[in-house]
Amino acid sequence: MKQPKQHFTLTSLCVVLLATLSVVGGCSTESIDPGAGTDDGTPMPLTICATASSFDEALTVPADRLSYSVNPTAVDPTQDGNTATFNTGDAIGIFIVKDGAIIDGVNNMKFTYQAATADVEARWTPPAGSQIYYYAGATYIAYFPYTNGVTIDPSQSTADIIVSLSNNALLQPVADQSTAASYAASDLMTASGTPVTGSTDAETILTLNFTHSYCQLTVVPRIAKGCIAPVGGGFTYRAGSKAPVPDVNVRDVVINGVPAYRVTADESYRVIVKPTSASSQMQGSYTSEEAAMVFTSDVYADGFAAGNSYRVNSDSPFAVEGQDGTRPLAPGDFVFHGTNGIEVYPGNGVPEGDKIPDYAQAIGIVVTCDKSRMTDKACSDNSWNHAYVMGLEDCGSELNWGPSWSSDEDVLPNMTRANGAENDMNGYAETEAMLAERASKGDLGNYDTFKAINDYRTSNPVPSDLSDKRSPWFIPSVGQWFDVMANLCGRSPKTFRVDDSENWIDSDYGTEMWNKINNQLNKVNKPLTLILFNSGVFFMCSSEGEGGLCWNAIWMGNRVSLMLSSKSSGQNYKPVVRPFFAF
């Protein structure tokens, strides 16, 4: 099996395991000789399908710091899954076990894969003259990559047999994985299954779901490159902006003592290693054109888990001169008022110490720049359709969204999860509508949240020469806070795990998400701050719910939520507004 250069997504590939060369409906069907496979001697077709799983993202991400022989630099780790696909010539070994014995001599039987061609459907084939049958009550155990001489103890439990394969001296990770062949040979995968009845009494299906026995460590050597804004991007990069790109000129990459395989699709370097149960680190070295580099990650307290992928970016302190390249805007980028318009410093740029250059002059951080999410028509009509930006300070205190008798505002829709609250990106339009409505009624003082943003606009006006470049400050909508969590905090509310059909709530992600966004905001010395008993904070949204409710983004200890609450709960929970703008 190759770990192909072009695949880096979390998908599975279903392939067909054939004992004969006939293919029906994407799976193999073989005629069973009377008495050969079934208890009662009745012929029965056997359908066997094999799937190759991806490496999974590791759930716990420590705050990695990589050190170099020349100049220590802080980096943030990322992790990804890596798809494994079967290729022509790949081979798996199969055992059939029943009642503590090998059945019918199927003892490390080799099946070889042939990918589909214009004339032949994809298939797995056994050695010439061999067959594999269905046996009632038998367990089918398989592994990849096939290795001659691998044996098992059929008296063991299935789980123990799987463990024995990972301990087999013939199936250990290769000491040097710098070639595609040696890297693939290191990636032991195992599967087991028993046949189950299919859609008809005459059909029996065996599914073999191969999973990775070992884990994957990845490092991406990077070097800084000057940034050029895309044409029509609505901004320019600040002078001296540099951001890391993969370093294509490195060599001799070693990860945890193993020479690594180069994946050209993303210029990463990967090794397969045995899982660990004790705290573990990624460490290694490589040579660039400038210097010998050494990297060491922080500790993964729970070790490296089987089937998980761990990835870090190793950023060189050097810069590529004279090779500036176009860089699109990204969430986490920092925004400035420039002399000729909006200026941006890349969020993953090369900082000065632990702060970006001129950090005190920054006015915001990019939350959303995906065109499909830039749906506030009031912004688009003014060509403020490049990014929604979160400001770097709160405004207001102990805010009520509105008075207790305000059960419904005619100028706003009632947003619920059922009608697509996550896609309500209309913070500017909703703010403008409410300010106009309250001005016409002369009761803005009863709507603390909207008065707070109105006052903030007065004390923090848009520079006159930029009034056509960006919007006034506004209260972000529920969808815009959804994007803060997804894009800056590292967790989409869709992944929250409390069973609540009306709100997004999770009881364990809060601290992790809070720390992630603040790791970025600390680059401009403007972290989010806790207000309520030093353990929580409520951020008001512009969006209205049903029945006198409004939306809030809330952190409370390790609990995080995007949820509905009373419009008049300000004194109890001390809500604030985090102003946004668009450009």
C-alpha positions in Angstrom: 0.0 0.0 0.0 1.2 3.4 -0.8 0.6 6.5 1.3 0.1 8.4 -1.9 1.4 11.9 -2.4 -1.9 13.2 -3.6 -4.1 12.0 -0.7 -4.4 13.9 2.6 -8.1 13.7 3.4 -10.1 11.6 5.8 -11.8 9.1 3.6 -12.0 5.3 3.3 -11.6 3.3 0.2 -13.8 0.2 -0.3 -12.1 -2.5 -2.3 -13.2 -6.0 -3.3 -11.6 -9.2 -2.1 -12.0 -11.9 -4.8 -11.5 -15.6 -4.6 -12.5 -15.8 -8.2 -12.3 -13.3 -11.0 -16.1 -12.6 -11.2 -17.3 -9.3 -9.8 -20.9 -8.5 -9.0 -22.2 -5.1 -7.8 -18.8 -4.0 -6.5 -18.2 -7.0 -4.3 -17.0 -10.5 -5.0 -19.4 -13.5 -5.2 -18.0 -17.0 -5.2 -19.9 -20.2 -5.6 -19.3 -22.5 -2.6 -18.9 -26.2 -3.1 -21.5 -28.2 -1.3 -20.3 -28.8 2.2 -17.2 -26.7 1.7 -18.4 -23.7 3.6 -21.7 -24.0 5.3 -22.7 -26.2 8.3 -25.6 -27.8 6.4 -23.7 -28.3 3.2 -25.8 -25.8 1.3 -23.9 -23.7 -1.2 -23.8 -20.1 -0.2 -22.2 -17.1 -1.9 -19.5 -15.2 0.2 -19.1 -11.5 -0.3 -16.0 -10.0 1.2 -15.2 -6.2 1.2 -12.1 -4.6 2.6 -11.8 -0.9 3.6 -8.6 1.0 4.4 -9.0 3.6 7.1 -7.2 7.0 7.4 -5.1 8.2 10.2 -7.2 10.1 12.6 -6.4 13.5 14.0 -5.1 13.3 17.5 -7.6 14.9 19.9 -5.1 16.5 22.4 -3.0 19.2 20.9 -0.2 20.5 23.2 1.2 24.0 22.8 4.3 23.0 20.9 7.5 24.9 20.8 10.3 24.0 18.4 13.8 25.0 19.1 16.6 25.4 16.6 20.4 25.3 16.7 20.4 28.9 15.6 17.4 30.7 17.0 14.4 29.5 19.1 11.0 30.2 17.5 7.5 29.4 18.8 5.2 27.4 16.5 1.6 26.1 16.8 1.1 22.5 16.0 -1.4 21.2 13.6 -2.4 17.6 12.9 -4.2 16.0 10.0 -5.3 12.6 8.8 -3.7 10.8 5.9 -5.6 8.6 3.6 -4.3 5.2 2.8 -5.3 3.7 -0.6 -4.6 0.2 -2.0 -2.6 0.1 -5.3 -1.9 -2.6 -7.8 0.5 -5.1 -6.4 -0.4 -4.5 -2.8 -1.0 -7.7 -0.8 -2.8 -8.7 2.4 -2.5 -11.8 4.5 -5.6 -13.7 5.7 -6.1 -16.3 8.5 -9.4 -18.1 9.2 -9.7 -19.3 12.8 -12.4 -21.4 14.5 -12.4 -23.2 17.8 -8.8 -22.5 18.4 -7.6 -23.9 15.0 -6.7 -22.7 11.5 -9.5 -23.6 9.1 -8.9 -25.2 5.7 -5.2 -24.2 5.6 -6.0 -20.5 5.3 -2.9 -19.6 7.2 -1.4 -16.3 6.0 -3.0 -16.7 2.6 -1.8 -14.0 0.3 -4.3 -11.9 -1.7 -2.9 -9.4 -4.3 -4.7 -6.3 -5.5 -5.4 -5.3 -9.1 -6.7 -1.8 -9.6 -9.5 -1.3 -12.1 -8.7 -0.7 -15.7 -10.7 0.0 -18.7 -11.2 -3.7 -19.3 -11.1 -5.2 -15.8 -12.8 -4.3 -12.6 -10.8 -4.0 -9.4 -10.1 -7.3 -7.6 -8.1 -9.1 -5.0 -6.9 -12.6 -6.1 -5.5 -15.5 -4.1 -2.6 -17.6 -5.2 -3.3 -19.7 -8.3 -5.3 -22.8 -7.4 -6.4 -21.5 -4.0 -9.9 -20.6 -2.8 -11.4 -19.0 0.3 -14.8 -20.1 1.7 -17.4 -19.1 4.2 -17.3 -21.0 7.4 -20.1 -20.6 10.0 -18.7 -19.4 13.3 -15.2 -18.7 11.9 -13.3 -15.5 12.4 -11.4 -14.0 9.5 -8.2 -12.1 10.5 -6.2 -10.0 8.0 -3.2 -7.7 7.9 -1.3 -5.4 5.6 1.4 -5.4 4.2 1.7 -9.1 3.5 4.9 -10.6 4.7 6.0 -14.2 4.2 6.5 -16.2 7.3 4.0 -14.4 9.5 2.2 -16.8 11.9 -0.4 -16.5 14.6 -1.5 -18.6 17.6 -5.1 -19.6 16.8 -5.8 -20.6 20.4 -5.6 -16.9 21.4 -8.6 -14.5 21.3 -9.0 -12.3 18.3 -7.9 -9.3 20.2 -4.7 -11.0 21.3 -4.0 -12.2 17.8 -4.3 -8.6 16.5 -1.9 -7.5 19.3 0.5 -10.3 18.4 0.7 -9.0 14.8 1.8 -5.6 16.0 4.5 -7.4 18.1 5.6 -9.7 15.3 9.3 -9.0 14.5 8.5 -9.3 10.8 5.9 -6.4 10.9 7.8 -3.7 12.7 8.3 -0.1 11.3 11.4 0.1 9.1 14.4 1.8 10.5 14.9 4.0 7.4 11.6 5.2 5.9 13.0 7.7 3.4 11.5 5.9 0.4 7.9 5.4 -0.5 8.3 1.6 -0.3 9.9 1.5 3.1 7.3 4.0 4.5 4.4 1.9 3.2 6.0 -1.3 4.5 6.0 0.3 8.0 2.3 1.0 8.1 0.9 -2.2 9.6 -2.9 -2.4 9.3 -5.1 -5.1 10.7 -8.7 -6.2 10.5 -11.0 -9.0 11.7 -14.6 -9.9 11.1 -17.2 -12.7 10.9 -19.7 -13.0 8.1 -23.2 -11.6 8.5 -26.4 -12.3 6.5 -26.9 -9.9 3.7 -30.0 -8.6 2.0 -31.1 -12.2 1.1 -30.8 -15.5 2.9 -28.5 -16.6 0.1 -26.0 -13.8 0.7 -23.3 -13.7 3.3 -21.0 -10.6 3.8 -17.7 -10.3 5.5 -16.4 -6.8 6.0 -12.8 -6.2 6.9 -12.2 -2.7 8.2 -8.4 -2.2 8.2 -7.1 0.2 10.9 -3.6 1.4 11.6 -1.7 -0.4 14.3 0.9 2.3 14.6 0.9 6.1 14.5 2.1 8.7 12.1 4.5 11.6 13.0 4.8 14.5 10.5 6.9 17.6 10.4 6.7 20.4 7.8 9.9 22.4 7.5 9.0 26.0 6.6 10.7 29.2 5.7 9.5 32.8 5.7 8.5 34.4 2.4 7.4 37.9 1.6 3.6 38.4 1.1 1.7 40.0 -1.8 -2.0 40.6 -1.5 -4.2 39.1 -4.3 -5.6 41.4 -6.9 -9.0 42.8 -5.7 -8.4 41.6 -2.1 -9.4 44.9 -0.6 -6.2 45.2 1.4 -2.4 45.4 1.1 0.1 43.7 3.3 2.1 45.8 5.7 5.7 46.5 4.8 7.9 43.6 5.8 5.1 41.0 6.1 6.5 37.5 5.9 4.7 34.2 6.3 6.0 30.7 6.4 5.8 28.4 3.3 7.1 24.8 2.9 10.9 24.7 2.5 11.5 22.7 -0.6 15.3 22.7 -0.2 15.7 20.6 3.0 17.3 17.2 3.2 18.2 14.5 5.7 15.0 14.9 7.7 14.9 12.7 10.7 11.9 12.3 13.1 12.4 10.5 16.4 15.5 8.8 15.0 13.9 7.6 11.8 14.9 9.1 8.3 11.5 10.4 7.0 9.6 10.0 3.8 9.0 13.2 1.8 5.3 13.8 0.7 5.6 16.3 -2.2 1.9 17.3 -2.2 2.5 19.4 0.9 6.3 19.1 1.4 5.8 17.3 4.6 8.0 14.5 6.0 6.4 11.5 7.7 7.4 8.4 9.7 5.4 5.5 11.1 6.3 4.7 14.7 5.0 2.4 17.4 2.4 3.8 19.8 3.4 4.9 23.3 1.5 5.0 26.5 3.9 7.3 28.4 4.4 11.0 27.7 6.2 11.5 24.4 7.7 14.1 22.1 8.4 14.7 18.5 12.0 15.6 17.9 14.5 15.5 15.1 16.6 17.4 12.7 17.1 18.3 9.1 19.4 20.4 6.9 18.3 23.5 5.0 20.3 25.6 2.7 21.0 28.0 5.6 21.8 25.8 8.6 21.3 22.5 10.4 18.0 22.7 12.2 16.9 20.8 15.3 13.3 20.7 16.5 11.7 19.4 19.8 8.0 19.6 20.6 6.3 19.9 23.9 5.2 16.8 25.5 2.1 14.8 24.5 1.1 13.8 28.0 -0.8 10.7 26.9 1.7 9.5 24.4 1.2 8.6 20.8 -2.0 6.6 20.2 -2.4 3.9 17.5 -4.1 5.2 14.4 -3.4 8.9 15.2 -1.5 11.4 13.2 0.7 14.1 14.9 1.9 17.0 12.9 4.1 20.1 13.7 5.4 22.9 11.7 9.1 23.7 12.0 9.7 27.3 11.1 13.1 28.5 10.2 14.2 31.9 11.5 15.6 32.7 8.1 13.6 34.4 5.3 13.6 33.9 1.5 14.8 37.1 0.0 13.5 38.3 -3.4 10.9 35.6 -3.7 7.7 37.2 -2.5 4.5 35.4 -3.4 0.8 36.0 -3.4 -0.9 35.0 -0.2 -4.7 35.0 0.3 -6.3 36.4 3.4 -6.8 33.9 6.2 -8.7 33.8 9.5 -6.3 34.9 12.3 -4.7 37.6 10.2 -4.3 41.0 11.9 -5.8 44.2 10.5 -4.5 47.7 10.6 -5.6 51.2 9.3 -3.1 52.0 6.7 -2.3 55.3 5.0 -3.9 54.2 1.8 -6.5 51.7 3.0 -6.7 48.4 5.0 -3.4 46.7 5.8 -2.9 43.2 7.0 -0.1 41.3 8.8 -0.3 37.5 8.4 -1.6 35.7 11.4 1.1 33.0 10.9 3.7 35.6 10.1 7.2 35.8 11.6 6.8 37.8 14.9 9.3 39.9 16.7 9.7 37.9 19.9 6.2 36.9 20.9 4.5 39.9 19.3 3.9 40.9 15.7 5.5 44.1 14.4 3.6 47.3 15.4 1.2 45.2 17.4 -0.1 48.1 19.4 -1.5 49.6 16.2 -3.6 46.6 15.2 -7.4 47.1 15.2 -8.7 43.7 14.6 -8.3 40.0 13.7 -9.9 38.3 10.6 -12.7 35.9 11.5 -14.3 35.1 8.1 -13.0 35.6 4.6 -14.7 32.7 2.9 -16.8 34.3 0.1 -19.6 31.8 0.7 -20.0 33.1 4.3 -19.8 36.8 3.3 -23.6 37.0 2.9 -24.5 40.3 4.7 -26.0 42.2 1.7 -25.7 45.5 3.5 -21.9 45.0 3.6 -21.7 43.6 0.1 -23.6 46.6 -1.3 -20.7 48.8 0.0 -18.0 46.4 -1.3 -17.2 45.4 2.2 -17.2 41.8 1.2 -13.6 40.7 1.8 -13.6 39.9 5.5 -15.5 40.1 8.8 -13.1 41.3 11.4 -13.3 41.1 15.2 -12.1 44.1 17.1 -9.6 43.8 19.9 -11.6 45.1 22.9 -15.0 44.8 24.5 -17.5 47.6 24.9 -20.3 48.0 27.4 -20.9 46.3 30.8 -23.8 44.4 32.3 -25.8 44.8 29.1 -29.4 43.9 28.4 -30.0 43.1 24.8 -33.4 44.9 25.3 -36.1 45.4 27.8 -38.0 42.5 29.3 -41.2 43.5 27.5 -39.4 43.3 24.1 -40.6 39.9 23.1 -40.1 40.4 19.3 -38.6 43.0 17.1 -40.3 43.5 13.7 -37.1 44.6 12.0 -35.2 41.3 12.9 -35.9 37.7 12.0 -36.2 35.1 14.8 -33.1 33.0 14.4 -33.1 29.4 15.6 -30.9 26.4 14.9 -33.9 25.0 12.9 -33.9 27.9 10.5 -30.2 28.2 10.1 -28.9 30.4 12.9 -25.3 29.3 12.1 -25.6 31.0 8.7 -26.9 34.3 10.0 -23.9 36.5 9.0 -25.9 39.8 9.1 -24.4 41.5 12.1 -24.0 44.8 10.3 -27.5 44.8 8.8 -29.1 43.8 12.1 -27.2 46.4 14.0 -28.2 49.1 11.5 -31.8 48.0 11.5 -32.0 48.1 15.3 -30.3 51.5 15.6 -32.6 53.0 13.0 -35.7 51.5 14.7 -34.7 52.7 18.2 -33.9 56.2 16.9 -37.4 56.4 15.3 -38.9 55.3 18.6 -36.6 57.4 20.8 -35.9 54.5 23.2 -32.3 53.5 22.5 -31.6 53.8 26.2 -33.7 50.8 26.8 -31.5 48.6 24.5 -28.2 48.6 26.3 -26.4 46.4 23.8 -27.2 48.6 20.8 -26.6 51.8 22.8 -23.1 50.4 23.7 -22.2 49.9 20.0 -23.6 53.3 19.1 -21.4 54.9 21.8 -18.4 52.9 20.7 -18.9 54.2 17.1 -18.7 57.7 18.5 -15.6 57.1 20.5 -13.9 55.0 17.9 -14.9 56.5 14.5 -13.8 55.2 11.2 -11.0 57.4 9.8 -12.5 59.7 7.3 -10.2 58.6 4.5 -11.2 55.0 5.1 -14.9 55.4 5.4 -15.4 53.8 1.9 -12.9 51.0 2.7 -14.6 49.5 5.8 -17.9 49.4 7.7 -18.7 51.1 11.0 -18.4 48.9 14.1 -21.3 46.5 14.6 -22.5 43.8 16.9 -21.7 40.4 15.5 -24.5 38.0 14.7 -24.8 34.4 15.9 -23.3 33.1 12.7 -20.3 35.4 13.0 -19.7 34.2 16.5 -20.1 30.6 15.1 -17.2 31.4 12.8 -15.1 32.8 15.7 -15.4 29.5 17.4 -14.8 27.4 14.2 -12.0 29.5 12.7 -10.1 31.1 15.7 -11.0 28.8 18.6 -10.4 25.5 16.7 -13.8 23.9 17.3 -16.9 24.3 15.2 -20.0 24.4 17.4 -21.2 21.5 15.1 -18.8 19.3 17.1 -20.2 20.3 20.5 -21.5 17.3 22.4 -24.3 18.3 24.8 -27.6 17.0 23.5 -29.5 20.3 23.0 -31.6 20.9 19.9 -31.9 24.6 20.5 -28.3 25.6 21.5 -24.7 24.6 20.8 -23.1 23.5 24.1 -20.0 21.6 25.2 -18.9 20.9 28.7 -15.2 20.1 28.0 -13.9 22.2 25.1 -14.2 25.6 26.7 -10.6 26.0 28.1 -9.0 24.5 25.0 -10.9 26.9 22.7 -10.3 29.9 25.0 -6.6 29.2 25.0 -6.4 28.7 21.3 -7.9 32.1 20.4 -5.9 33.8 23.1 -2.6 32.2 21.8 -3.3 34.2 18.6 -4.6 37.4 20.3 -1.5 37.4 22.6 0.5 38.3 19.5 -1.1 41.8 19.7 -1.3 41.8 23.5 -5.1 41.7 23.4 -6.4 38.4 24.8 -10.1 37.9 25.6 -10.7 38.5 29.3 -13.0 36.7 31.8 -15.5 38.9 33.6 -17.9 36.9 35.7 -16.3 35.7 38.9 -13.1 35.5 37.0 -14.4 32.3 35.3 -16.9 33.3 32.6 -17.9 35.9 30.0 -21.0 36.5 27.9 -20.7 38.1 24.5 -23.9 39.6 23.1 -25.0 38.8 19.5 -27.1 41.1 17.3 -29.4 38.1 16.5 -32.8 37.7 18.1 -34.4 34.4 19.0 -38.0 33.6 19.7 -40.1 34.6 22.7 -38.0 37.4 24.2 -34.6 35.6 23.7 -31.3 36.7 22.2 -28.2 34.8 21.2 -25.0 34.9 23.2 -21.5 33.4 22.9 -20.6 32.2 26.4 -17.5 30.7 28.2 -18.0 29.5 31.7 -15.0 27.6 33.0 -14.6 24.6 30.8 -18.1 25.0 29.3 -18.5 26.8 26.0 -21.8 27.6 24.3 -23.5 29.5 21.6 -27.0 29.8 23.0 -30.2 31.7 23.6 -30.9 33.6 26.8 -33.2 36.2 28.1 -32.8 39.7 26.6 -32.9 41.2 30.1 -30.3 39.1 31.9 -27.6 41.7 31.9 -27.2 42.3 35.6 -27.0 38.6 36.4 -24.4 37.7 33.8 -22.6 41.0 33.0 -22.7 40.6 29.2 -20.4 42.7 26.9 -20.2 43.4 23.2 -17.1 42.5 21.1 -17.4 45.0 18.2 -16.8 43.8 14.6 -16.3 45.5 11.2 -16.2 44.5 7.6 -13.9 45.5 4.8 
